[in-house]
Amino acid sequence: MRLTALAQVLAVALAAAPAPAVPAWPPPSPGELLALSRALRAEGDVAGARARLETALRIAPEFDDARHELADVLLSEGIDLDRAAELLAGVRLPRARTHLLAARLAELRSDDAGAVAAYARALELGDDPDARIRRALALGRLGRTAEAIEELKRVRAARPDDPLARGGLARLYEGAGRNREAEREYRAIAESHPERAQGWEDLARFCERAGRYAEARAAHRRARQARGGERARELRPLPPSRR
């Protein structure tokens, strides 16, 4: 009886004990690790995403997609820029994403000339208005105003209501003393979205700098009206509960 009771106790204990971990087999492929890293990154687990990508590259060093993804992770976090540069230098078949990431790396290193060149290489492979805007900003920082203006005019032609392109043009024109063209851009931004206070404020400050105070006051009034509308939208009452 004692042996039977002991056997029963052991059986219960074994049933309650956690099963030993069984290693996954076969191990995940580099493509599966890339997909997992993207899922982890979307959840905010940057360290986990980076670890999976490093594993993928240990398995397949020639895997360009993993190189791009890991470089993107590092650049987005602003960390380990030397590792990001190493990854991009090892890409076997460079494409637009390679050059866009190289441009971001150059910007983080305050290398505007390098960023301008990298964005140009990306644009040779396909038009990208956002890349043109960033290239224009880098050109402006280098003092290459005429080239920056041409880039932003191309974006404006494709996206007439783009506030970044028109705002960049306004600042470049104003800096070059081309106030009539600057005003056109500031006014276009404000009038294309009259419900936004920022556009009217920018126009008002431009008018103040130009010594046109009556027009500045009128733009400030429009900004106040827009802010009132913004507050009204923020404070809109919730719909009544159906409970």
PASEBA-1860 file (N, C-alpha, C; in nm, 3 decimals):
! residues 243
1> MRLTALAQ> 0.084/-0.121/0.000/0.000/0.000/0.000/0.086/0.125/0.000 ~ 0.198/0.117/0.083/0.283/0.236/0.087/0.344/0.263/-0.049 ~ 0.383/0.157/-0.123/0.442/0.175/-0.255/0.339/0.233/-0.352 ~ 0.217/0.188/-0.341/0.112/0.241/-0.430/0.087/0.389/-0.404 ~ 0.084/0.427/-0.277/0.063/0.567/-0.241/0.179/0.653/-0.291 ~ 0.301/0.602/-0.276/0.417/0.677/-0.322/0.412/0.698/-0.473 ~ 0.372/0.592/-0.544/0.361/0.602/-0.689/0.258/0.707/-0.729 ~ 0.149/0.712/-0.655/0.047/0.812/-0.686/0.098/0.954/-0.663
9> VLAVALAA> 0.173/0.975/-0.555/0.229/1.107/-0.526/0.324/1.150/-0.636 ~ 0.411/1.057/-0.680/0.506/1.087/-0.786/0.435/1.120/-0.917 ~ 0.329/1.047/-0.945/0.254/1.072/-1.069/0.193/1.210/-1.069 ~ 0.137/1.252/-0.954/0.078/1.385/-0.943/0.185/1.492/-0.959 ~ 0.301/1.472/-0.896/0.409/1.571/-0.904/0.460/1.585/-1.046 ~ 0.475/1.474/-1.114/0.524/1.478/-1.252/0.424/1.548/-1.344 ~ 0.297/1.524/-1.319/0.195/1.586/-1.402/0.193/1.738/-1.383 ~ 0.223/1.784/-1.260/0.220/1.927/-1.232/0.346/1.999/-1.277
17> APAPAVPA> 0.455/1.927/-1.295/0.582/1.990/-1.332/0.575/2.039/-1.476 ~ 0.637/2.156/-1.504/0.637/2.206/-1.642/0.716/2.114/-1.734 ~ 0.667/2.100/-1.855/0.737/2.015/-1.951/0.869/2.079/-1.990 ~ 0.975/2.002/-2.012/1.102/2.060/-2.054/1.088/2.130/-2.188 ~ 1.160/2.243/-2.203/1.153/2.318/-2.329/1.208/2.234/-2.443 ~ 1.133/2.231/-2.551/1.176/2.157/-2.669/1.225/2.258/-2.772 ~ 1.350/2.250/-2.812/1.399/2.349/-2.908/1.321/2.342/-3.039 ~ 1.292/2.465/-3.093/1.219/2.472/-3.219/1.306/2.415/-3.330
25> WPPPSPGE> 1.247/2.335/-3.415/1.320/2.278/-3.528/1.226/2.263/-3.647 ~ 1.263/2.304/-3.764/1.391/2.370/-3.793/1.395/2.513/-3.741 ~ 1.514/2.571/-3.723/1.522/2.709/-3.676/1.462/2.804/-3.779 ~ 1.420/2.926/-3.736/1.359/3.020/-3.830/1.459/3.061/-3.939 ~ 1.407/3.080/-4.058/1.489/3.124/-4.171/1.518/3.273/-4.159 ~ 1.617/3.326/-4.234/1.642/3.471/-4.232/1.517/3.552/-4.267 ~ 1.438/3.504/-4.363/1.316/3.576/-4.397/1.216/3.579/-4.284 ~ 1.205/3.467/-4.211/1.114/3.463/-4.095/1.166/3.554/-3.984
33> LLALSRAL> 1.297/3.558/-3.965/1.354/3.648/-3.864/1.329/3.794/-3.901 ~ 1.336/3.826/-4.030/1.307/3.962/-4.075/1.162/3.998/-4.043 ~ 1.070/3.908/-4.074/0.928/3.933/-4.046/0.905/3.949/-3.895 ~ 0.971/3.864/-3.815/0.956/3.873/-3.670/1.011/4.005/-3.618 ~ 1.125/4.048/-3.674/1.183/4.174/-3.629/1.089/4.291/-3.657 ~ 1.023/4.287/-3.771/0.930/4.395/-3.803/0.811/4.397/-3.707 ~ 0.764/4.278/-3.671/0.653/4.270/-3.576/0.696/4.323/-3.439 ~ 0.815/4.286/-3.396/0.865/4.332/-3.267/0.885/4.483/-3.268
41> RAEGDVAG> 0.935/4.533/-3.378/0.957/4.679/-3.387/0.825/4.753/-3.382 ~ 0.723/4.699/-3.448/0.590/4.762/-3.444/0.535/4.766/-3.303 ~ 0.574/4.668/-3.221/0.529/4.663/-3.081/0.617/4.748/-2.990 ~ 0.723/4.809/-3.045/0.811/4.893/-2.965/0.931/4.822/-2.908 ~ 0.951/4.695/-2.943/1.064/4.619/-2.891/1.181/4.633/-2.988 ~ 1.252/4.745/-2.979/1.361/4.773/-3.072/1.477/4.678/-3.048 ~ 1.509/4.650/-2.921/1.621/4.560/-2.891/1.593/4.420/-2.945 ~ 1.469/4.372/-2.929/1.434/4.241/-2.982/1.441/4.238/-3.133
49> ARARLETA> 1.394/4.345/-3.198/1.400/4.352/-3.344/1.545/4.349/-3.391 ~ 1.631/4.426/-3.324/1.772/4.430/-3.364/1.837/4.293/-3.346 ~ 1.806/4.224/-3.237/1.867/4.093/-3.213/1.829/3.994/-3.323 ~ 1.701/3.995/-3.365/1.659/3.903/-3.472/1.729/3.935/-3.604 ~ 1.748/4.062/-3.631/1.813/4.100/-3.756/1.961/4.063/-3.755 ~ 2.025/4.079/-3.641/2.167/4.039/-3.632/2.179/3.888/-3.652 ~ 2.084/3.812/-3.597/2.085/3.667/-3.617/2.065/3.634/-3.764 ~ 1.973/3.701/-3.829/1.948/3.677/-3.972/2.074/3.701/-4.053
57> LRIAPEFD> 2.149/3.805/-4.017/2.270/3.837/-4.093/2.385/3.742/-4.060 ~ 2.384/3.684/-3.943/2.485/3.580/-3.915/2.459/3.457/-4.002 ~ 2.331/3.428/-4.022/2.296/3.312/-4.106/2.319/3.343/-4.253 ~ 2.280/3.465/-4.295/2.287/3.502/-4.438/2.343/3.643/-4.449 ~ 2.476/3.660/-4.446/2.536/3.794/-4.451/2.501/3.872/-4.577 ~ 2.462/3.800/-4.684/2.432/3.866/-4.810/2.286/3.912/-4.821 ~ 2.209/3.898/-4.714/2.065/3.926/-4.717/2.044/4.078/-4.710 ~ 2.028/4.141/-4.827/2.019/4.288/-4.834/1.899/4.343/-4.756
65> DARHELAD> 1.786/4.274/-4.760/1.668/4.325/-4.690/1.694/4.337/-4.540 ~ 1.764/4.240/-4.483/1.797/4.247/-4.341/1.896/4.361/-4.314 ~ 1.990/4.381/-4.406/2.085/4.492/-4.392/2.010/4.626/-4.390 ~ 1.919/4.643/-4.485/1.842/4.767/-4.489/1.759/4.785/-4.362 ~ 1.693/4.678/-4.320/1.605/4.688/-4.204/1.683/4.722/-4.077 ~ 1.798/4.657/-4.058/1.877/4.685/-3.938/1.935/4.826/-3.943 ~ 1.981/4.870/-4.060/2.029/5.007/-4.071/1.918/5.106/-4.040 ~ 1.796/5.077/-4.086/1.681/5.164/-4.058/1.655/5.171/-3.908
73> VLLSEGID> 1.661/5.056/-3.840/1.641/5.054/-3.694/1.743/5.144/-3.626 ~ 1.869/5.128/-3.662/1.976/5.204/-3.596/1.964/5.354/-3.624 ~ 1.933/5.388/-3.748/1.922/5.530/-3.783/1.800/5.593/-3.718 ~ 1.689/5.519/-3.711/1.568/5.572/-3.648/1.592/5.601/-3.500 ~ 1.674/5.516/-3.438/1.706/5.535/-3.296/1.824/5.629/-3.276 ~ 1.897/5.659/-3.383/2.015/5.746/-3.373/2.129/5.682/-3.298 ~ 2.145/5.549/-3.312/2.248/5.477/-3.236/2.338/5.399/-3.331 ~ 2.461/5.374/-3.286/2.556/5.287/-3.356/2.563/5.321/-3.505
81> LDRAAELL> 2.596/5.447/-3.533/2.600/5.492/-3.673/2.709/5.421/-3.752 ~ 2.818/5.383/-3.684/2.924/5.310/-3.756/2.874/5.175/-3.804 ~ 2.793/5.109/-3.722/2.736/4.980/-3.764/2.641/5.001/-3.881 ~ 2.562/5.108/-3.878/2.472/5.137/-3.989/2.551/5.160/-4.118 ~ 2.662/5.234/-4.108/2.745/5.258/-4.226/2.802/5.128/-4.281 ~ 2.845/5.041/-4.191/2.899/4.910/-4.232/2.793/4.827/-4.304 ~ 2.672/4.830/-4.251/2.563/4.755/-4.314/2.535/4.804/-4.455 ~ 2.528/4.936/-4.472/2.496/4.991/-4.603/2.610/4.969/-4.702
89> AGVRLPRA> 2.733/4.974/-4.654/2.847/4.949/-4.743/2.848/4.806/-4.794 ~ 2.786/4.714/-4.719/2.786/4.574/-4.758/2.668/4.531/-4.843 ~ 2.579/4.624/-4.878/2.464/4.590/-4.962/2.515/4.549/-5.101 ~ 2.472/4.432/-5.146/2.522/4.379/-5.274/2.460/4.450/-5.392 ~ 2.330/4.476/-5.385/2.258/4.537/-5.498/2.191/4.665/-5.449 ~ 2.263/4.777/-5.448/2.205/4.902/-5.398/2.080/4.941/-5.475 ~ 1.982/4.993/-5.403/1.860/5.043/-5.465/1.823/5.173/-5.396 ~ 1.705/5.226/-5.429/1.668/5.357/-5.377/1.673/5.359/-5.224
97> RTHLLAAR> 1.626/5.253/-5.160/1.626/5.253/-5.014/1.768/5.263/-4.959 ~ 1.864/5.198/-5.025/2.003/5.205/-4.981/2.049/5.351/-4.976 ~ 2.020/5.424/-5.083/2.067/5.563/-5.091/1.990/5.654/-4.994 ~ 1.861/5.626/-4.975/1.785/5.706/-4.879/1.838/5.686/-4.737 ~ 1.871/5.563/-4.703/1.928/5.537/-4.571/2.067/5.601/-4.559 ~ 2.144/5.597/-4.666/2.275/5.663/-4.663/2.261/5.813/-4.644 ~ 2.157/5.871/-4.704/2.133/6.015/-4.687/2.097/6.046/-4.542 ~ 2.012/5.963/-4.482/1.978/5.984/-4.340/2.101/5.972/-4.251
105> LAELRSDD> 2.186/5.875/-4.282/2.310/5.860/-4.206/2.396/5.985/-4.218 ~ 2.408/6.038/-4.340/2.486/6.160/-4.359/2.426/6.277/-4.280 ~ 2.294/6.289/-4.278/2.230/6.396/-4.201/2.261/6.383/-4.053 ~ 2.255/6.261/-4.001/2.285/6.241/-3.860/2.429/6.275/-3.828 ~ 2.516/6.263/-3.926/2.657/6.298/-3.908/2.686/6.443/-3.948 ~ 2.579/6.521/-3.973/2.593/6.662/-4.013/2.675/6.677/-4.140 ~ 2.662/6.580/-4.229/2.732/6.582/-4.357/2.632/6.616/-4.466 ~ 2.603/6.746/-4.482/2.500/6.787/-4.578/2.541/6.756/-4.721
113> AGAVAAYA> 2.670/6.769/-4.753/2.714/6.739/-4.890/2.692/6.591/-4.921 ~ 2.722/6.505/-4.825/2.697/6.362/-4.844/2.549/6.332/-4.859 ~ 2.465/6.401/-4.781/2.321/6.381/-4.790/2.269/6.424/-4.926 ~ 2.315/6.537/-4.976/2.273/6.586/-5.107/2.306/6.483/-5.215 ~ 2.428/6.429/-5.210/2.470/6.332/-5.311/2.389/6.203/-5.301 ~ 2.363/6.156/-5.178/2.288/6.031/-5.161/2.143/6.048/-5.205 ~ 2.081/6.161/-5.172/1.944/6.184/-5.218/1.939/6.191/-5.370 ~ 2.040/6.250/-5.432/2.043/6.256/-5.578/2.048/6.116/-5.638
121> RALELGDD> 2.128/6.027/-5.579/2.135/5.889/-5.630/2.000/5.819/-5.615 ~ 1.932/5.843/-5.504/1.799/5.782/-5.485/1.701/5.835/-5.589 ~ 1.706/5.964/-5.616/1.612/6.025/-5.711/1.638/5.981/-5.854 ~ 1.760/5.941/-5.884/1.788/5.886/-6.016/1.713/5.756/-6.040 ~ 1.678/5.686/-5.931/1.609/5.557/-5.942/1.458/5.571/-5.933 ~ 1.408/5.691/-5.910/1.263/5.711/-5.903/1.230/5.838/-5.829 ~ 1.129/5.908/-5.876/1.093/6.035/-5.812/1.035/6.010/-5.674 ~ 1.071/6.096/-5.580/1.024/6.084/-5.442/1.017/6.226/-5.386
129> PDARIRRA> 0.896/6.285/-5.380/0.885/6.423/-5.333/0.944/6.445/-5.194 ~ 0.927/6.350/-5.104/0.981/6.368/-4.969/1.134/6.373/-4.972 ~ 1.195/6.289/-5.057/1.340/6.293/-5.071/1.384/6.426/-5.132 ~ 1.305/6.478/-5.225/1.340/6.609/-5.284/1.336/6.720/-5.178 ~ 1.236/6.714/-5.091/1.227/6.815/-4.985/1.350/6.808/-4.896 ~ 1.388/6.689/-4.855/1.504/6.674/-4.767/1.632/6.715/-4.839 ~ 1.642/6.683/-4.967/1.760/6.726/-5.043/1.763/6.880/-5.050 ~ 1.647/6.940/-5.071/1.642/7.086/-5.077/1.685/7.149/-4.944
137> LALGRLGR> 1.642/7.090/-4.834/1.682/7.143/-4.703/1.833/7.136/-4.686 ~ 1.892/7.023/-4.729/2.038/7.010/-4.719/2.108/7.109/-4.811 ~ 2.054/7.128/-4.932/2.112/7.226/-5.022/2.105/7.367/-4.962 ~ 1.993/7.398/-4.899/1.979/7.528/-4.835/2.082/7.548/-4.726 ~ 2.106/7.445/-4.645/2.206/7.457/-4.539/2.346/7.477/-4.596 ~ 2.368/7.426/-4.716/2.498/7.444/-4.782/2.509/7.579/-4.854 ~ 2.400/7.656/-4.853/2.401/7.784/-4.921/2.374/7.774/-5.070 ~ 2.333/7.659/-5.117/2.305/7.640/-5.260/2.156/7.668/-5.284
145> TAEAIEEL> 2.122/7.796/-5.267/1.981/7.838/-5.265/1.910/7.811/-5.396 ~ 1.972/7.844/-5.507/1.905/7.828/-5.636/1.869/7.682/-5.661 ~ 1.959/7.590/-5.628/1.929/7.447/-5.646/1.818/7.402/-5.553 ~ 1.821/7.452/-5.429/1.717/7.416/-5.333/1.581/7.463/-5.382 ~ 1.575/7.583/-5.435/1.448/7.637/-5.486/1.396/7.550/-5.600 ~ 1.483/7.510/-5.690/1.439/7.428/-5.803/1.382/7.295/-5.755 ~ 1.446/7.233/-5.656/1.393/7.107/-5.603/1.254/7.127/-5.544 ~ 1.237/7.234/-5.465/1.108/7.257/-5.401/1.000/7.296/-5.502
153> KRVRAARP> 1.038/7.363/-5.608/0.940/7.396/-5.713/0.890/7.269/-5.780 ~ 0.976/7.170/-5.794/0.931/7.043/-5.853/0.831/6.974/-5.761 ~ 0.855/6.981/-5.631/0.760/6.921/-5.536/0.628/6.999/-5.540 ~ 0.638/7.131/-5.544/0.517/7.214/-5.547/0.432/7.184/-5.671 ~ 0.499/7.159/-5.783/0.425/7.127/-5.905/0.349/6.996/-5.890 ~ 0.408/6.900/-5.819/0.343/6.769/-5.800/0.242/6.772/-5.686 ~ 0.270/6.852/-5.582/0.183/6.857/-5.464/0.163/7.004/-5.426 ~ 0.070/7.073/-5.495/0.056/7.218/-5.476/0.025/7.260/-5.333
161> DDPLARGG> -0.039/7.173/-5.255/-0.077/7.211/-5.118/0.022/7.161/-5.013 ~ 0.138/7.115/-5.056/0.235/7.062/-4.960/0.293/7.177/-4.877 ~ 0.263/7.183/-4.746/0.311/7.297/-4.666/0.461/7.296/-4.646 ~ 0.524/7.179/-4.647/0.669/7.174/-4.630/0.740/7.234/-4.751 ~ 0.693/7.198/-4.871/0.754/7.252/-4.992/0.732/7.403/-5.001 ~ 0.608/7.446/-4.979/0.578/7.588/-4.993/0.643/7.668/-4.880 ~ 0.645/7.613/-4.759/0.710/7.682/-4.649/0.860/7.694/-4.673 ~ 0.922/7.587/-4.724/1.064/7.594/-4.757/1.092/7.697/-4.863
169> LARLYEGA> 1.007/7.703/-4.965/1.023/7.803/-5.070/1.009/7.944/-5.013 ~ 0.911/7.963/-4.926/0.891/8.095/-4.868/1.015/8.142/-4.793 ~ 1.073/8.055/-4.713/1.192/8.094/-4.636/1.312/8.120/-4.726 ~ 1.328/8.037/-4.829/1.440/8.057/-4.922/1.424/8.188/-5.000 ~ 1.302/8.214/-5.048/1.277/8.338/-5.121/1.302/8.459/-5.030 ~ 1.252/8.451/-4.908/1.269/8.565/-4.817/1.417/8.586/-4.787 ~ 1.489/8.476/-4.763/1.632/8.489/-4.736/1.709/8.548/-4.852 ~ 1.657/8.526/-4.974/1.723/8.581/-5.093/1.671/8.719/-5.128
177> GRNREAER> 1.585/8.776/-5.043/1.532/8.910/-5.070/1.422/8.912/-5.174 ~ 1.367/8.797/-5.207/1.260/8.789/-5.308/1.125/8.789/-5.235 ~ 1.092/8.904/-5.177/0.979/8.911/-5.086/0.845/8.887/-5.154 ~ 0.830/8.932/-5.277/0.701/8.910/-5.345/0.673/8.761/-5.361 ~ 0.776/8.686/-5.401/0.758/8.541/-5.415/0.740/8.474/-5.280 ~ 0.811/8.525/-5.178/0.796/8.470/-5.043/0.653/8.489/-4.994 ~ 0.599/8.609/-5.012/0.462/8.635/-4.968/0.363/8.543/-5.039 ~ 0.384/8.520/-5.167/0.294/8.431/-5.241/0.288/8.293/-5.176
185> EYRAIAES> 0.404/8.243/-5.132/0.406/8.110/-5.071/0.342/8.112/-4.933 ~ 0.376/8.211/-4.851/0.316/8.219/-4.716/0.164/8.232/-4.727 ~ 0.118/8.314/-4.821/-0.026/8.336/-4.835/-0.094/8.210/-4.888 ~ -0.028/8.141/-4.979/-0.089/8.018/-5.033/-0.107/7.914/-4.924 ~ -0.009/7.902/-4.834/-0.021/7.806/-4.723/-0.140/7.843/-4.635 ~ -0.150/7.971/-4.599/-0.258/8.014/-4.510/-0.394/7.996/-4.575 ~ -0.406/8.034/-4.701/-0.538/8.031/-4.766/-0.580/7.891/-4.808 ~ -0.482/7.800/-4.827/-0.520/7.664/-4.863/-0.578/7.587/-4.743
193> HPERAQGW> -0.542/7.630/-4.621/-0.596/7.568/-4.499/-0.634/7.681/-4.401 ~ -0.739/7.755/-4.432/-0.773/7.872/-4.348/-0.811/7.836/-4.206 ~ -0.842/7.710/-4.183/-0.880/7.669/-4.047/-0.759/7.645/-3.957 ~ -0.637/7.651/-4.012/-0.515/7.627/-3.934/-0.449/7.759/-3.897 ~ -0.426/7.778/-3.768/-0.371/7.905/-3.721/-0.227/7.927/-3.765 ~ -0.149/7.820/-3.774/-0.006/7.835/-3.799/0.023/7.909/-3.930 ~ -0.051/7.877/-4.035/-0.028/7.943/-4.162/-0.049/8.093/-4.153 ~ -0.153/8.136/-4.083/-0.179/8.279/-4.067/-0.073/8.345/-3.980
201> EDLARFCE> -0.027/8.274/-3.878/0.079/8.330/-3.793/0.208/8.350/-3.873 ~ 0.243/8.253/-3.956/0.364/8.267/-4.038/0.350/8.386/-4.134 ~ 0.232/8.401/-4.194/0.210/8.515/-4.283/0.218/8.646/-4.205 ~ 0.161/8.649/-4.084/0.164/8.771/-4.003/0.307/8.810/-3.969 ~ 0.388/8.712/-3.930/0.527/8.744/-3.893/0.606/8.791/-4.015 ~ 0.577/8.732/-4.132/0.644/8.780/-4.253/0.609/8.926/-4.278 ~ 0.479/8.959/-4.267/0.437/9.097/-4.290/0.502/9.192/-4.189 ~ 0.517/9.148/-4.065/0.584/9.231/-3.965/0.729/9.256/-4.005
209> RAGRYAEA> 0.798/9.150/-4.049/0.937/9.167/-4.090/0.949/9.261/-4.210 ~ 0.845/9.262/-4.294/0.846/9.348/-4.412/0.796/9.489/-4.380 ~ 0.757/9.514/-4.252/0.708/9.646/-4.212/0.566/9.676/-4.256 ~ 0.491/9.573/-4.288/0.353/9.592/-4.335/0.259/9.552/-4.220 ~ 0.245/9.646/-4.126/0.183/9.613/-3.999/0.032/9.598/-4.007 ~ -0.035/9.670/-4.094/-0.180/9.653/-4.108/-0.212/9.513/-4.159 ~ -0.136/9.467/-4.258/-0.157/9.331/-4.309/-0.122/9.227/-4.203 ~ -0.020/9.256/-4.122/0.018/9.164/-4.015/-0.096/9.152/-3.914
217> RAAHRRAR> -0.159/9.266/-3.878/-0.271/9.261/-3.782/-0.387/9.180/-3.839 ~ -0.414/9.197/-3.969/-0.524/9.121/-4.030/-0.494/8.971/-4.026 ~ -0.370/8.933/-4.053/-0.334/8.791/-4.049/-0.341/8.737/-3.906 ~ -0.301/8.820/-3.807/-0.311/8.776/-3.667/-0.457/8.753/-3.629 ~ -0.549/8.838/-3.679/-0.691/8.817/-3.652/-0.738/8.684/-3.708 ~ -0.697/8.655/-3.830/-0.735/8.527/-3.889/-0.679/8.411/-3.807 ~ -0.558/8.427/-3.755/-0.498/8.321/-3.672/-0.580/8.301/-3.545 ~ -0.625/8.411/-3.482/-0.706/8.399/-3.361/-0.838/8.329/-3.391
225> QARGGERA> -0.898/8.364/-3.503/-1.024/8.298/-3.542/-1.002/8.148/-3.563 ~ -0.892/8.114/-3.627/-0.863/7.973/-3.652/-0.838/7.900/-3.520 ~ -0.767/7.965/-3.427/-0.743/7.900/-3.298/-0.873/7.878/-3.223 ~ -0.966/7.974/-3.235/-1.097/7.956/-3.171/-1.169/7.837/-3.228 ~ -1.162/7.819/-3.359/-1.224/7.702/-3.422/-1.157/7.574/-3.378 ~ -1.024/7.578/-3.363/-0.952/7.457/-3.318/-0.995/7.420/-3.177 ~ -1.008/7.521/-3.089/-1.050/7.492/-2.952/-1.192/7.437/-2.950 ~ -1.278/7.493/-3.034/-1.417/7.445/-3.038/-1.422/7.299/-3.081
233> RELRPLPP> -1.337/7.263/-3.177/-1.335/7.122/-3.220/-1.283/7.032/-3.110 ~ -1.181/7.082/-3.035/-1.125/7.001/-2.927/-1.226/6.979/-2.815 ~ -1.311/7.080/-2.790/-1.406/7.074/-2.679/-1.544/7.027/-2.720 ~ -1.557/6.979/-2.842/-1.688/6.931/-2.888/-1.741/6.824/-2.792 ~ -1.865/6.837/-2.744/-1.917/6.741/-2.645/-1.927/6.601/-2.704 ~ -1.910/6.502/-2.616/-1.924/6.364/-2.657/-2.070/6.332/-2.689 ~ -2.096/6.242/-2.779/-2.236/6.204/-2.807/-2.297/6.139/-2.683 ~ -2.428/6.157/-2.664/-2.492/6.098/-2.544/-2.479/5.946/-2.545
241> SRR> -2.464/5.895/-2.424/-2.454/5.749/-2.409/-2.589/5.684/-2.438 ~ -2.584/5.566/-2.496/-2.707/5.493/-2.525/-2.746/5.400/-2.412 ~ -2.664/5.400/-2.304/-2.698/5.309/-2.194/-2.813/5.364/-2.112
END
